[in-house]
Amino acid sequence: MAKSIKDAALEYHSEGKPGKIEVVPTKPHSTQRDLSLAYSPGVAEPCLEIEKDAETAYDYTAKGNLVAVISNGTAVLGLGDIGALAGKPVMEGKGLLFKIFAGIDVFDIEVNEKDPEKFIQAVKAIAPTFGGINLEDIKAPECFEIEKRLKAELDIPVMHDDQHGTAIISSAGLINALELTGKKIEEVQIVVNGAGASASSCTKLYIALGAKKENIVMCDSKGVISVRRTDLNESKKFFATEKNVDTLEEAMEGADVFLGLSVADVLTVDMVRKMNDHPIVFALANPNPEISFENAKASREDLIYATGRSDYPNQINNVLGFPYIFRGALDVRATSINEEMKLAAVKAIASLVKEPVPDVVNAAYGLSRLSFGKEYIIPKPMDPRLLTVVSTAVAKAAIESGVARRKITDWNEYAIKLNDLMGYDNKLIRRFTEMAKQNPKRVVFAEGSHENMLKAAVTAKSEGICHPILLGNDERIQKLADELQLDLDGIEIVNLRHDREEERRSRYAEILSKKRAREGATYDEAKDKMVERNYFGMMMVETGDADAFITGVYTKYSNTIKVAKEVIGIQEGYNHFGALHIMTGKKGTMFLADTLINRHPSTETLIDVVRLTHHAVNFFAYNPVMAMLSYSNFGADTSGSPVKVHDVIKHMHEKYPDMVIDGEMQANFALDKNIRDAKYPFSKLNEKDVNTLIFPNLNSANITQKLLQEMGGAEMIGPIQMGLNKPIHFTDIESSVRDIVNITTVAVIDAIVQEKIKNEIV
């Protein structure tokens, strides 16, 4: 385990296959016939079609979903001119973001050329390969000419994200901040500190939104960019002001908006206090802003503040824009990314914060519900709605402005296609991780001396997911940690059998015996149980000494389930609880239940499982489309498990008519809507893609889940407990470190939101 961010980063990039991206075949390639179609002689046919009509390259090749991330390494992040090759990890990282947020494939291209003309010619020469070009980390002022020329001379979308990404996102934030303050963009006084590519693009986009050029003052490292200066290049001359101000401090007096894209701590509290009422401060220098969050907030109460950091409200993050802008542009085969498309992205991003926020996003930010206001003027980067909202807006703008070569007419179908992309990889666990890091909880790890659980606890702490508490013999745990070179600093170890825990064992026993007194429980029996890790750990959660509990790498889950019912209990409104697995793969996201708890469920048990699953899927920001599985379809078999499923469906249709659920049905009919709709057009699932499978018993559910997991090609998250009063989550003896970390993340999310949702019944 790495002990520093440097070691961790180097290990991350080098372990296994070096780098972060790879090329994966998308067509069958197992037989000689497959290979003859993929290459010679079959490949000649699409070549000839493309020769006749270049547009068919989008039909026969990956061009339409392929973006080049191109850089010469002259302005890499905060590292400066480190060279093309040294910048390659950043370009690979950008490619990874394109893929995980919008399903776009990327080749990263590092061009060892600083001369703008030669760089332009190199990019033009390779442009036929791609559906779009993302210019990255090219220094100003060369980047302006490079982008301008390539946009004019190529017929595919070209965007320098360093310029336009921040401009688009900050513009969305500015629109909303101005609305909150009641100010008009054409009237506000704007101060921009920084004169690089991003600052220039931001300011020009503000002008496109209505800001008056005469109301803008831009500063560089030498002070105000003024008409009186003689050292200005052409880019800076455009912003030169006639105002009689020379310093940032002078410019800030009477300002309404501050945009910083410069260096840390350049903006003082006194400068902010000289601004007009209800000032807007976007301090976007990374990693440390022009004025810290604490100082900005201390300066005045009427401030609206944003940074580029994830640990404060209102993060201006380029990932809110570029994946979805290119997604929309590619999907209509746009010839460019024009001003209309950028403005459409701005308005779409701005509008999203005014819509009701899904529970899965709210979970990240305490127990209060996010709503449009001073600390929520910009969507959260992990908001799953960004893909559909922004991509659709950009695609529509491309069509309406005449740069689209392909028209989309069914926008509902397009939204469904985009939503399917959300399930391509482990986006869910990535969102969960970001949420957990916002509000980490105290998580008890039952088997602290188990190697995988110990590694998972250390990993979860290092990732900021939780505050781990390890149960077990402290000496044995420390010895194992030393052998594995794990740093336990800041991790609590509780030796539940030690004399120092006598008082707590007694207290827990008294609470449990009183709670179960009417069920024959006695204090002595409860006291004996408190030397067993599952009883003790769950009592920690029950009493508030911890927030969540992870167990299972030693203990049979059937025994753990019994303890959970006894100590924690089942949520009001239910008589049973269950477990859910989430599978994310190339065909989307699928929810599977019940995969762990109920071996031979009765009709009543299955009804509870359906209701719990429906609620859970809704929580994860998906609309549940549920199929109850069996070996027969719609009453074809009148005995055995199909009868129970048939009765459950009848109950659900009568009691919950708005719930989209049907069955009993075989798995192929559930997953293939064409054959299902043709044979059973009466189904409530007609024309719908199923995303939730309810199994008739644990045998079929567990076998299916394990089989899919072992076959690979998908990420499994689970089991996720549904229905207990407190966050108690289960692993098993085969769980890897990453499996346990994923469950820990889910447990933290569960702990964050449980107070809000535990009594909600579908």
C-alpha positions in Angstrom: 0.0 0.0 0.0 1.4 3.4 -1.0 2.2 5.7 1.9 2.2 9.0 -0.1 0.3 10.5 -3.0 3.4 10.3 -5.1 3.9 6.6 -4.5 0.2 5.9 -5.0 0.0 7.9 -8.2 3.1 6.1 -9.7 1.8 2.7 -8.6 -1.6 3.5 -10.1 -0.2 4.4 -13.5 2.3 1.5 -13.6 0.5 -1.5 -12.1 -0.8 -4.1 -14.4 -1.0 -2.7 -17.9 0.9 0.6 -17.8 -1.2 3.7 -18.5 -5.0 4.3 -18.2 -6.6 3.5 -21.5 -6.6 0.7 -24.1 -8.2 -0.3 -27.4 -10.9 -3.0 -27.1 -12.4 -4.8 -30.2 -16.1 -4.2 -30.8 -16.8 -6.9 -33.3 -16.6 -10.7 -33.2 -13.1 -12.0 -33.9 -13.0 -15.6 -32.9 -13.3 -17.4 -36.2 -11.6 -17.3 -39.5 -14.7 -15.8 -41.1 -14.7 -13.0 -38.5 -11.1 -12.2 -39.3 -11.8 -12.3 -43.1 -14.6 -9.7 -42.5 -12.5 -7.6 -40.1 -9.5 -7.5 -42.4 -8.7 -9.0 -45.8 -10.6 -9.6 -48.0 -13.9 -8.3 -46.4 -12.5 -5.0 -45.2 -12.2 -3.8 -48.8 -15.9 -3.4 -49.1 -16.3 -0.6 -46.5 -13.1 1.0 -47.9 -14.7 1.2 -51.4 -18.0 2.6 -49.9 -16.0 5.3 -48.1 -14.1 6.1 -51.2 -17.4 6.8 -53.0 -18.9 8.8 -50.1 -16.7 10.0 -47.3 -19.7 10.4 -45.0 -20.1 6.7 -44.8 -16.9 6.6 -42.7 -19.3 7.4 -39.8 -21.2 4.2 -40.6 -18.4 1.8 -41.2 -15.7 3.0 -38.8 -15.3 4.3 -35.2 -14.7 7.8 -36.5 -18.1 9.1 -35.2 -17.3 8.2 -31.6 -13.6 8.9 -31.6 -12.0 12.1 -30.3 -8.3 13.1 -30.4 -6.9 14.7 -27.3 -4.0 16.6 -28.7 -1.3 18.6 -26.9 2.3 19.8 -27.4 2.8 19.9 -23.6 3.5 23.6 -23.4 1.0 24.4 -20.6 0.3 21.2 -18.7 -2.0 21.6 -15.7 0.0 23.7 -13.2 3.3 22.2 -14.4 3.9 24.5 -17.3 6.0 23.6 -20.4 7.1 20.1 -19.5 7.1 18.8 -23.0 4.8 16.6 -25.1 5.8 13.2 -23.7 5.7 14.3 -20.1 2.2 15.5 -20.7 1.0 12.1 -21.9 -0.4 11.0 -18.5 -2.6 14.0 -18.5 -3.9 13.4 -22.0 -4.6 9.7 -21.1 -6.5 11.0 -18.1 -8.6 13.3 -20.3 -9.3 10.3 -22.5 -10.4 8.4 -19.4 -12.8 11.2 -18.4 -14.3 11.3 -21.9 -15.0 7.6 -21.7 -16.4 7.3 -18.2 -18.6 10.4 -18.4 -19.9 10.2 -22.0 -18.9 6.9 -23.5 -16.5 8.6 -26.0 -13.4 6.8 -27.2 -10.1 8.7 -27.3 -6.7 8.5 -28.9 -4.3 10.8 -27.0 -1.8 12.4 -29.4 1.3 14.1 -28.1 2.9 16.3 -30.8 6.5 17.3 -30.2 6.2 20.6 -32.0 6.0 24.2 -30.5 5.8 26.1 -33.8 2.1 26.9 -34.3 2.2 26.5 -38.1 3.9 23.0 -38.0 1.6 22.0 -35.2 -1.5 23.0 -37.2 -0.3 21.0 -40.2 0.3 17.9 -38.1 -3.2 18.0 -36.6 -4.7 18.6 -40.0 -2.9 15.6 -41.4 -4.3 13.2 -38.9 -7.8 14.8 -38.6 -9.6 12.3 -41.0 -9.2 9.6 -38.3 -11.4 11.5 -35.8 -14.9 12.7 -35.3 -13.7 15.6 -33.1 -10.5 17.2 -31.7 -9.9 18.3 -28.2 -6.9 20.6 -28.0 -5.4 20.5 -24.5 -2.7 22.2 -22.5 -1.3 24.5 -25.2 0.1 27.8 -24.0 -1.2 31.2 -24.8 -1.1 33.1 -27.1 -0.3 30.3 -29.6 -3.4 28.4 -28.6 -5.6 31.1 -29.9 -4.2 31.0 -33.4 -4.0 27.2 -33.4 -7.7 26.7 -32.5 -8.9 29.5 -34.8 -7.1 28.0 -37.8 -8.1 24.4 -37.1 -11.7 25.4 -36.6 -11.7 27.2 -40.0 -9.8 24.5 -41.9 -11.4 21.3 -40.6 -14.9 20.0 -41.0 -15.1 18.3 -37.5 -15.6 19.8 -34.1 -12.5 21.4 -32.6 -12.3 22.8 -29.1 -9.5 24.0 -26.8 -11.0 22.9 -23.5 -8.6 25.0 -21.5 -10.2 28.1 -23.1 -13.8 27.2 -23.4 -14.5 24.6 -20.7 -14.0 27.0 -17.8 -15.8 29.7 -19.8 -18.9 27.5 -20.3 -19.1 26.3 -16.7 -18.4 29.6 -15.1 -20.9 31.3 -17.4 -23.6 28.9 -16.2 -22.7 29.7 -12.6 -22.7 33.5 -13.4 -26.2 33.3 -14.9 -27.5 31.7 -11.8 -25.6 34.0 -9.4 -26.8 37.1 -11.1 -30.4 35.8 -10.9 -30.0 35.3 -7.2 -28.7 38.8 -6.7 -31.2 40.4 -8.9 -28.5 42.0 -11.1 -28.4 42.2 -14.9 -25.4 41.0 -16.8 -25.4 44.1 -19.0 -25.1 46.3 -16.0 -22.6 44.6 -13.7 -19.0 45.7 -13.3 -16.6 42.7 -13.8 -13.0 42.3 -12.8 -11.0 39.5 -14.3 -7.6 38.6 -12.8 -5.6 36.6 -15.2 -5.2 37.1 -19.0 -4.4 33.6 -20.2 -6.4 31.4 -22.6 -9.1 30.5 -20.0 -9.6 34.1 -18.7 -9.8 35.4 -22.3 -12.4 32.8 -23.3 -14.4 33.3 -20.1 -14.6 37.1 -20.6 -15.6 36.8 -24.3 -18.4 34.4 -23.4 -19.6 36.7 -20.7 -19.7 39.4 -23.4 -21.7 37.0 -25.7 -24.2 36.6 -22.8 -24.7 40.4 -22.6 -21.8 41.8 -20.5 -20.6 45.2 -21.7 -17.0 45.3 -22.7 -16.7 48.8 -21.1 -17.7 47.3 -17.8 -14.9 44.8 -17.7 -11.4 45.3 -16.3 -8.8 42.6 -16.8 -5.6 42.3 -14.9 -2.4 40.4 -15.6 0.8 40.0 -13.6 1.7 43.7 -14.3 -1.6 45.2 -13.2 -4.7 46.4 -15.1 -4.7 45.9 -18.9 -5.2 49.4 -19.9 -5.1 51.4 -23.1 -2.2 53.3 -21.6 0.1 50.3 -21.6 2.4 49.7 -24.5 3.4 46.1 -23.8 0.1 44.4 -24.9 -0.2 41.6 -27.4 -3.2 41.4 -29.7 -5.1 39.2 -27.4 -4.7 41.6 -24.5 -5.4 44.7 -26.5 -9.0 43.5 -27.1 -9.6 43.8 -23.3 -7.8 47.1 -22.7 -9.9 49.4 -20.5 -10.1 53.2 -20.6 -10.8 53.4 -16.9 -8.4 55.2 -14.8 -7.3 52.2 -12.7 -3.9 50.6 -12.6 -4.0 47.9 -9.8 -6.3 45.0 -8.9 -7.1 46.8 -5.6 -8.3 49.9 -7.5 -10.3 47.8 -9.9 -12.1 45.9 -7.2 -13.7 49.1 -5.7 -17.4 49.0 -6.8 -17.1 45.7 -8.7 -20.0 43.3 -8.8 -18.2 40.2 -10.2 -14.6 38.9 -9.7 -13.3 36.1 -11.9 -9.9 34.8 -10.9 -7.8 32.5 -13.1 -4.4 33.5 -11.8 -2.6 32.7 -8.5 -3.4 32.0 -4.9 -4.2 34.6 -2.3 -4.0 37.6 -4.6 -7.5 38.8 -3.5 -7.8 40.2 0.0 -10.6 40.5 2.4 -10.5 44.3 2.1 -10.8 44.1 -1.6 -13.9 41.9 -1.4 -15.4 44.4 1.2 -15.0 47.2 -1.4 -17.2 45.4 -3.9 -20.8 46.3 -4.4 -23.7 44.7 -2.4 -24.2 41.0 -3.1 -20.8 40.4 -4.8 -20.0 37.4 -6.9 -16.5 35.9 -6.4 -15.3 33.1 -8.7 -11.8 32.3 -7.3 -10.7 29.6 -9.7 -6.9 29.3 -9.3 -5.9 25.7 -8.6 -5.1 24.2 -6.2 -5.4 27.2 -4.0 -7.9 30.0 -5.0 -7.2 33.7 -5.2 -9.0 34.1 -1.8 -9.7 31.1 0.5 -13.3 30.0 1.2 -12.8 30.9 4.9 -11.5 34.4 4.2 -14.1 35.1 1.5 -17.0 34.0 3.8 -15.5 36.1 6.7 -15.4 39.2 4.5 -19.1 39.6 4.1 -22.4 37.6 4.5 -23.9 38.6 1.1 -21.2 36.9 -0.9 -21.7 34.2 -3.6 -18.5 32.3 -3.9 -17.2 29.6 -6.2 -13.8 27.8 -6.7 -12.4 25.0 -8.8 -12.2 22.8 -5.7 -14.4 19.9 -4.8 -14.3 20.5 -1.0 -16.3 23.7 -1.2 -19.7 24.6 -2.6 -20.1 25.7 -6.2 -17.2 23.9 -7.9 -16.4 25.2 -11.4 -15.3 22.0 -13.0 -14.6 21.5 -16.7 -15.9 17.9 -16.5 -19.4 19.4 -16.3 -19.0 20.4 -19.9 -16.5 18.9 -22.3 -17.7 15.2 -22.3 -21.3 16.2 -23.0 -20.5 19.0 -25.5 -18.5 16.5 -27.6 -21.2 13.8 -27.1 -23.9 16.1 -28.5 -21.6 17.3 -31.3 -20.5 13.8 -32.3 -24.1 12.4 -32.3 -25.2 14.9 -34.9 -21.9 14.7 -36.8 -21.3 18.4 -36.3 -18.8 20.2 -38.5 -17.8 22.5 -35.6 -18.5 23.5 -32.1 -19.9 27.0 -32.6 -21.1 29.8 -30.3 -24.7 28.6 -30.4 -23.6 25.2 -29.1 -21.5 26.6 -26.3 -24.3 29.0 -25.3 -26.8 26.1 -25.3 -24.4 24.2 -23.0 -24.3 27.2 -20.7 -28.0 27.5 -20.4 -28.5 23.7 -20.0 -26.0 23.5 -17.2 -27.5 26.6 -15.5 -31.1 25.3 -15.8 -30.2 21.9 -14.1 -29.8 23.4 -10.6 -33.4 24.5 -10.7 -34.7 21.0 -11.2 -35.4 18.7 -8.3 -32.2 16.9 -7.3 -32.1 13.1 -7.3 -31.7 11.5 -3.8 -28.4 9.9 -5.0 -27.0 13.4 -5.5 -28.5 14.9 -2.3 -26.8 12.1 -0.3 -23.5 13.7 -0.8 -24.2 16.9 1.0 -25.4 16.1 4.5 -29.0 15.4 5.2 -30.3 18.7 3.8 -31.9 18.7 0.3 -29.9 20.6 -2.3 -31.9 23.5 -3.8 -31.1 26.5 -6.0 -29.4 29.1 -3.8 -26.1 30.8 -2.9 -24.3 27.5 -2.3 -25.8 25.7 -5.2 -25.5 27.7 -8.4 -23.8 25.0 -10.4 -24.6 21.2 -10.8 -22.5 18.7 -8.9 -20.0 16.9 -11.2 -21.5 13.5 -10.3 -25.0 14.5 -11.3 -26.2 11.7 -13.6 -28.6 14.1 -15.4 -25.7 16.1 -17.0 -25.2 13.6 -19.9 -28.8 13.8 -21.2 -29.4 17.5 -20.4 -26.2 19.0 -21.8 -25.7 16.6 -24.7 -29.3 17.1 -25.9 -29.0 20.9 -25.7 -25.8 20.9 -27.7 -27.1 18.5 -30.3 -30.3 20.6 -30.8 -28.2 23.8 -31.1 -26.0 22.1 -33.7 -29.0 21.2 -35.8 -30.7 24.6 -35.4 -27.5 26.5 -36.3 -26.9 24.4 -39.4 -23.6 22.6 -38.5 -25.2 19.1 -38.1 -24.8 16.6 -40.9 -27.2 14.2 -39.1 -30.6 15.1 -37.7 -32.2 13.6 -34.6 -35.9 13.6 -34.6 -36.9 11.4 -31.7 -35.4 13.2 -28.7 -37.0 10.7 -26.2 -35.2 7.9 -27.9 -32.0 9.9 -27.9 -32.3 10.4 -24.2 -32.8 6.7 -23.7 -29.6 6.0 -25.7 -27.7 8.5 -23.6 -29.0 7.0 -20.3 -27.8 3.6 -21.5 -24.3 5.0 -21.6 -24.5 5.7 -17.9 -24.2 2.0 -17.3 -21.1 1.4 -19.4 -18.7 1.1 -16.4 -18.5 1.8 -12.7 -20.1 5.3 -12.8 -22.3 4.4 -9.8 -19.5 3.5 -7.5 -17.6 6.6 -8.6 -20.5 8.8 -7.8 -20.9 7.0 -4.4 -17.3 7.5 -3.6 -17.5 11.3 -4.3 -20.6 11.5 -2.1 -19.0 9.5 0.7 -15.9 11.7 0.7 -18.2 14.7 1.3 -19.5 13.3 4.6 -17.3 10.3 5.7 -18.9 8.2 8.5 -17.6 5.9 11.3 -17.6 2.4 9.9 -16.9 -0.7 12.0 -15.0 -3.5 10.2 -15.9 -6.7 12.0 -12.9 -8.8 11.0 -10.1 -6.4 11.6 -7.4 -9.1 11.5 -8.5 -10.4 8.1 -6.0 -9.3 5.5 -8.5 -8.1 2.9 -10.7 -6.3 5.4 -7.7 -4.6 7.0 -6.4 -3.5 3.6 -9.9 -2.3 2.7 -10.2 -0.3 5.9 -6.8 1.4 5.2 -7.8 2.1 1.6 -11.2 3.5 2.6 -9.5 5.9 5.0 -6.8 7.0 2.5 -9.5 7.7 -0.1 -11.5 9.7 2.5 -14.5 7.5 2.4 -14.9 6.7 6.1 -13.3 6.8 9.5 -12.6 3.1 10.1 -13.0 1.2 13.4 -11.4 -2.2 13.4 -12.7 -5.0 15.7 -10.2 -7.5 16.9 -7.0 -8.1 18.9 -5.0 -4.9 18.6 -1.6 -6.6 18.8 -2.5 -9.1 16.1 -3.9 -6.3 13.9 -0.8 -4.2 14.3 1.5 -7.1 13.6 -0.5 -7.9 10.4 -0.4 -4.2 9.4 3.4 -4.2 9.9 3.8 -7.3 7.7 1.7 -5.7 5.0 3.3 -2.3 5.4 0.0 -0.7 6.2 -0.2 2.7 8.0 -2.9 2.5 10.8 -2.4 6.1 11.9 -5.8 7.6 12.7 -7.6 4.2 12.6 -9.3 3.1 15.8 -8.9 -0.5 17.0 -11.4 -1.9 19.4 -10.5 -5.1 21.2 -14.0 -6.1 22.2 -12.8 -8.9 24.6 -10.4 -6.7 26.5 -11.1 -5.7 30.1 -11.2 -2.0 29.1 -14.3 -2.8 27.1 -16.1 -4.3 30.1 -18.3 -1.2 30.7 -19.3 -1.1 27.1 -20.2 -4.8 26.9 -22.3 -4.4 30.0 -24.1 -1.3 28.6 -24.7 -3.0 25.3 -26.1 -6.1 27.0 -28.5 -4.1 29.1 -29.8 -2.3 26.1 -30.2 -5.4 24.0 -31.9 -7.4 26.8 -34.4 -4.7 27.4 -35.1 -4.4 23.7 -35.8 -8.1 23.4 -37.2 -8.7 26.9 -40.6 -9.7 25.5 -38.9 -12.3 23.3 -37.3 -14.1 26.2 -33.9 -12.3 26.2 -32.0 -12.0 29.4 -29.2 -9.8 30.5 -26.8 -12.7 31.1 -27.5 -14.2 27.6 -27.0 -10.7 26.0 -23.7 -10.3 28.0 -22.4 -13.5 26.6 -23.1 -12.4 23.1 -21.1 -9.2 23.5 -17.8 -11.0 23.1 -18.9 -12.0 19.6 -17.9 -9.4 16.9 -21.2 -9.2 15.1 -23.3 -8.6 18.2 -20.8 -6.1 19.6 -20.3 -4.3 16.2 -23.9 -4.0 15.5 -24.6 -2.7 18.9 -22.0 0.0 18.2 -24.2 1.1 15.3 -27.5 0.6 17.2 -26.3 2.9 20.1 -24.7 5.5 17.9 -21.1 4.7 18.8 -20.6 4.1 15.0 -22.6 4.8 11.9 -22.2 1.6 9.8 -21.0 -2.0 10.1 -19.3 -4.3 7.6 -19.1 -8.0 8.2 -18.9 -11.4 6.4 -15.4 -12.4 5.5 -15.3 -15.0 8.3 -18.9 -15.4 9.3 -21.6 -17.3 7.4 -24.1 -14.7 6.2 -27.0 -16.8 7.6 -25.7 -16.3 11.1 -25.1 -12.6 10.5 -28.7 -12.1 9.2 -30.0 -13.6 12.4 -28.0 -11.2 14.5 -29.0 -8.2 12.3 -32.7 -9.0 12.8 -32.2 -9.3 16.6 -30.0 -6.3 17.2 -31.0 -3.8 14.5 -34.4 -4.8 13.4 -36.4 -4.3 10.2 -37.7 -1.0 9.0 -41.3 -0.1 9.9 -43.8 -1.1 7.2 -41.9 -4.2 6.2 -41.6 -7.8 7.7 -38.5 -8.8 5.7 -35.3 -7.3 4.4 -33.3 -8.1 1.3 -30.1 -7.4 -0.6 -29.5 -5.9 -4.0 -26.6 -6.2 -6.5 -26.0 -3.6 -9.1 -24.4 -4.7 -12.3 -23.0 -2.1 -14.7 -21.7 -3.2 -18.1 -21.8 -2.4 -21.8 -25.6 -3.0 -22.0 -26.4 -0.7 -19.2 -27.1 -0.9 -15.5 -29.1 -3.7 -14.1 -30.4 -4.2 -10.5 -30.7 -7.8 -9.2 -32.7 -8.8 -6.1 -32.8 -10.6 -3.7 -29.3 -11.9 -4.0 -28.4 -12.7 -0.3 -31.0 -12.8 2.4 -34.2 -14.8 1.7 -33.6 -18.5 0.7 -37.1 -19.7 0.0 -39.2 -16.5 0.0 -43.0 -16.7 0.4 -45.4 -14.5 -1.5 -45.4 -12.0 1.3 -41.5 -12.0 1.4 -41.3 -11.4 -2.4 -43.8 -8.5 -2.0 -41.5 -6.8 0.5 -38.5 -7.5 -1.7 -40.2 -5.8 -4.7 -41.2 -2.8 -2.7 -37.7 -2.4 -1.2 -36.1 -2.8 -4.6 -38.4 -0.3 -6.2 -37.4 2.2 -3.6 -33.7 1.5 -3.9 -33.6 1.8 -7.7 -35.5 5.1 -7.4 -32.9 6.3 -4.9 -30.1 5.5 -7.3 -31.8 7.9 -9.8 -33.1 5.3 -12.1 -36.8 4.7 -13.0 -37.5 1.1 -12.0 -38.7 -1.1 -14.9 -39.1 -4.5 -13.1 -39.4 -8.0 -14.3 -40.1 -10.9 -11.9 -38.3 -14.0 -13.3 -39.3 -17.6 -13.4 -38.9 -20.6 -15.7 -42.3 -20.0 -17.2 -44.2 -17.1 -18.7 -47.5 -15.6 -17.5 -49.2 -18.5 -15.9 -48.0 -21.2 -18.2 -47.0 -23.3 -15.2 -49.6 -23.6 -12.4 -47.4 -25.2 -9.8 -44.2 -24.5 -7.9 -42.4 -21.1 -7.7 -44.2 -19.5 -10.7 -47.4 -19.5 -8.7 -45.8 -17.4 -6.0 -44.5 -14.9 -8.5 -47.9 -14.8 -10.3 -49.6 -14.0 -7.0 -47.0 -11.2 -6.3 -47.6 -9.6 -9.6 -51.4 -9.7 -9.1 -50.9 -8.0 -5.7 -48.6 -5.3 -7.1 -50.9 -4.5 -10.0 -53.8 -4.1 -7.6 -52.1 -2.2 -4.8 -49.5 -0.3 -6.8 -50.9 0.3 -10.2 -48.3 2.9 -11.2 -45.4 0.6 -10.5 -43.9 -0.7 -13.8 -43.6 -4.4 -13.1 -44.7 -7.6 -14.7 -44.1 -11.3 -14.8 -43.7 -14.1 -14.2 -41.4 -14.4 -17.2 -38.3 -16.1 -18.4 -35.0 -14.1 -18.4 -34.8 -13.9 -22.2 -38.3 -12.4 -22.5 -37.4 -9.9 -19.7 -34.2 -8.7 -21.4 -35.3 -8.8 -25.1 -38.3 -6.4 -25.4 -38.7 -7.3 -29.1 -39.6 -10.9 -28.5 -41.5 -10.0 -25.3 -43.6 -7.4 -27.0 -44.3 -9.6 -30.0 -45.6 -12.5 -27.9 -47.0 -10.7 -24.9 -48.2 -7.2 -26.0 -50.5 -6.9 -22.9 -47.5 -6.7 -20.6 -47.0 -3.5 -18.5 -43.4 -3.7 -19.8 -44.4 -3.1 -23.4 -41.9 -1.1 -25.3 -39.8 -0.7 -22.2 -36.2 -1.9 -21.4 -36.1 -3.8 -18.1 -33.5 -2.6 -15.6 -34.5 -4.5 -12.5 -34.7 -8.3 -12.1 -36.5 -9.9 -9.2 -35.7 -13.6 -8.7 -38.1 -16.2 -7.3 -35.6 -17.5 -4.8 -32.1 -17.1 -3.4 -30.8 -20.1 -5.4 -31.5 -18.6 -8.8 -30.5 -15.0 -7.8 -27.2 -16.0 -6.2 -26.2 -18.3 -9.0 -27.0 -15.7 -11.6 -25.1 -12.9 -9.8 -22.0 -15.1 -9.2 -22.0 -16.3 -12.8 -22.2 -12.8 -14.3 -19.5 -11.6 -11.9 -17.1 -14.4 -12.9 -17.8 -14.1 -16.6 -16.5 -10.5 -16.4 -17.2 -7.6 -18.6 -19.3 -5.8 -15.9 -18.8 -4.2 -12.5 -20.7 -5.7 -9.6 -21.6 -3.5 -6.6 -23.1 -5.3 -3.7 -24.7 -6.9 -1.8 -26.5 -3.7 -0.8 -28.7 -4.2 2.2 -32.3 -3.0 1.9 -34.7 -2.8 4.8 -32.8 -2.8 8.1 -33.1 0.0 10.5 -29.4 0.8 10.5 -26.6 0.5 7.9 -25.4 -3.1 8.3 -23.7 -4.5 5.2 -22.4 -7.9 4.2 -19.4 -9.2 2.3 -18.4 -12.9 1.9 -15.3 -15.0 2.1 -14.4 -14.4 -1.6 -14.6 -10.6 -1.3 -11.6 -8.7 -2.7 -10.2 -5.6 -1.2 -12.0 -3.5 -3.8 -15.3 -5.4 -3.2 -15.1 -4.5 0.5 -14.2 -0.9 -0.2 -17.2 -0.7 -2.6 -19.5 -2.1 0.1 -18.0 0.4 2.6 -18.8 3.2 0.3 -22.3 2.0 0.0 -22.6 1.7 3.7 -21.5 5.3 4.2 -24.1 6.5 1.7 -26.6 4.4 3.5 -25.6 6.0 6.8 -25.9 9.5 5.3 -29.4 9.1 4.0 -31.0 6.5 6.2 -32.7 9.0 8.5 -34.3 10.6 5.5 -35.6 7.5 3.8 -36.1 4.7 6.4 -39.8 5.2 6.8 -40.6 5.9 3.2 -42.8 3.2 1.7 -43.4 2.9 -2.0 
